[in-house]
Amino acid sequence: MASRHKNKTIATLLALILGGLGAHRFYIKNPTDRIGLLHLCSVPVAGLVYGLGHAPNPFWVLLPLLVSYSAGFIEALVIGLTPDEKWDATYNAGSGTQSRSNWVVVVLLVATMLVGTTVVIATMSRMFDLLYTGGAYG
């Protein structure tokens, strides 16, 4: 019985755009993937921070999502940089189709680096600003 072929380009795109919500994990594995569900749990955790805090700073409310998206960006890099042969051996063993990555994966990896490093550096900067100066710079 042939299984559904999982496209590496689509998985990389999902990790870039919706990685913080675990969409790439649900695409690659299945809808009950534990790490994907952990990504998805960042949304209610952000809601808890908002609900339990007394007028919390918006940064603290968004922090669970920022951490989850940062992990998604790392996963996008890992997925995109995986060789096609290894990708097929891991995720497409029974599909009967071989993956052939093209320039789109490279563009997605460059976009992941741009967006991911910006998010990580901005998150670290804002966290240090809030922790050490009380938000004096913004």
C-alpha positions as CSV (number, residue, x, y, z in Angstrom):
1,M,0.0,0.0,0.0
2,A,1.5,3.3,-1.0
3,S,1.4,6.2,1.5
4,R,0.9,9.8,0.6
5,H,4.0,11.6,-0.7
6,K,5.1,14.4,1.6
7,N,6.6,17.4,-0.3
8,K,9.7,18.9,1.3
9,T,9.0,22.3,-0.2
10,I,5.5,22.4,1.2
11,A,6.8,21.3,4.6
12,T,9.4,24.1,4.6
13,L,6.8,26.7,3.6
14,L,4.4,25.5,6.4
15,A,7.3,25.7,8.9
16,L,8.1,29.2,7.8
17,I,4.6,30.6,7.8
18,L,2.7,28.5,10.3
19,G,5.6,26.8,12.2
20,G,4.6,28.5,15.5
21,L,1.2,26.7,15.3
22,G,2.8,23.3,14.3
23,A,1.2,23.1,10.8
24,H,4.4,21.5,9.4
25,R,4.4,18.8,12.0
26,F,0.8,17.9,11.3
27,Y,1.6,17.8,7.6
28,I,4.7,15.6,8.0
29,K,3.6,13.3,10.8
30,N,-0.1,13.2,11.7
31,P,-2.7,15.3,13.4
32,T,-1.8,13.8,16.8
33,D,1.9,14.7,16.7
34,R,3.0,15.7,20.2
35,I,5.5,18.3,19.2
36,G,2.9,19.8,16.8
37,L,0.4,19.9,19.7
38,L,3.0,21.6,21.9
39,H,3.4,24.3,19.2
40,L,-0.4,24.7,19.1
41,C,-0.5,25.0,22.9
42,S,1.4,28.3,22.7
43,V,-1.9,30.0,21.7
44,P,-3.8,29.2,24.9
45,V,-0.7,29.9,27.0
46,A,-0.6,33.4,25.5
47,G,-4.2,33.7,26.4
48,L,-3.5,32.6,30.0
49,V,-0.7,35.2,30.3
50,Y,-3.1,37.8,29.1
51,G,-5.9,36.7,31.3
52,L,-3.9,36.1,34.5
53,G,-1.8,39.2,34.2
54,H,-3.0,42.6,35.4
55,A,-2.6,44.7,32.3
56,P,0.4,42.8,31.1
57,N,2.9,44.2,28.7
58,P,2.0,42.9,25.2
59,F,5.5,41.5,24.8
60,W,4.9,39.0,27.7
61,V,1.6,38.0,26.1
62,L,3.2,37.3,22.8
63,L,6.3,35.6,24.2
64,P,4.9,32.0,24.1
65,L,4.1,32.5,20.4
66,L,7.5,34.1,19.7
67,V,9.3,31.1,21.2
68,S,7.1,28.7,19.3
69,Y,7.7,30.5,16.0
70,S,11.5,30.6,16.7
71,A,11.4,26.9,17.1
72,G,9.4,26.7,13.9
73,F,12.0,28.7,12.0
74,I,14.7,26.3,13.2
75,E,12.6,23.4,12.0
76,A,12.1,25.1,8.6
77,L,15.9,25.2,8.2
78,V,16.3,21.6,9.2
79,I,13.6,20.5,6.8
80,G,14.8,22.5,4.0
81,L,18.4,21.5,4.4
82,T,17.6,17.8,4.6
83,P,18.9,15.9,1.5
84,D,16.2,14.6,-0.7
85,E,17.4,11.0,-0.3
86,K,17.2,11.2,3.5
87,W,13.8,13.0,3.3
88,D,12.4,10.2,1.1
89,A,13.8,7.5,3.4
90,T,12.3,9.1,6.4
91,Y,8.9,10.4,5.3
92,N,8.2,8.9,1.8
93,A,9.4,5.3,2.2
94,G,6.1,3.8,0.9
95,S,5.0,6.6,-1.5
96,G,6.8,5.3,-4.6
97,T,7.8,8.9,-5.6
98,Q,11.2,10.5,-5.3
99,S,11.6,14.1,-4.1
100,R,13.3,16.6,-6.4
101,S,14.0,19.9,-4.6
102,N,14.5,23.0,-6.7
103,W,15.3,26.7,-6.2
104,V,12.0,27.3,-4.3
105,V,13.5,25.6,-1.3
106,V,16.5,27.8,-1.4
107,V,14.3,30.9,-1.5
108,L,12.3,29.6,1.4
109,L,15.5,29.0,3.4
110,V,16.8,32.5,2.7
111,A,13.4,33.9,3.8
112,T,13.5,31.8,6.9
113,M,16.9,33.1,7.8
114,L,15.8,36.7,7.3
115,V,12.6,36.4,9.2
116,G,13.8,34.0,11.8
117,T,16.9,36.0,12.8
118,T,14.9,39.2,12.9
119,V,12.4,37.7,15.2
120,V,15.0,36.1,17.5
121,I,17.1,39.2,17.8
122,A,14.1,41.5,18.3
123,T,12.7,39.2,21.0
124,M,16.0,39.1,22.8
125,S,16.5,42.8,22.6
126,R,13.0,43.5,23.9
127,M,13.3,41.0,26.7
128,F,16.6,42.5,27.9
129,D,15.1,45.9,27.7
130,L,12.2,44.9,29.9
131,L,14.2,42.9,32.3
132,Y,17.1,45.3,32.9
133,T,15.7,48.7,32.3
134,G,12.0,48.2,32.9
135,G,11.2,49.1,29.3
136,A,13.0,52.4,29.3
137,Y,13.6,52.1,25.6
138,G,10.1,51.6,24.4
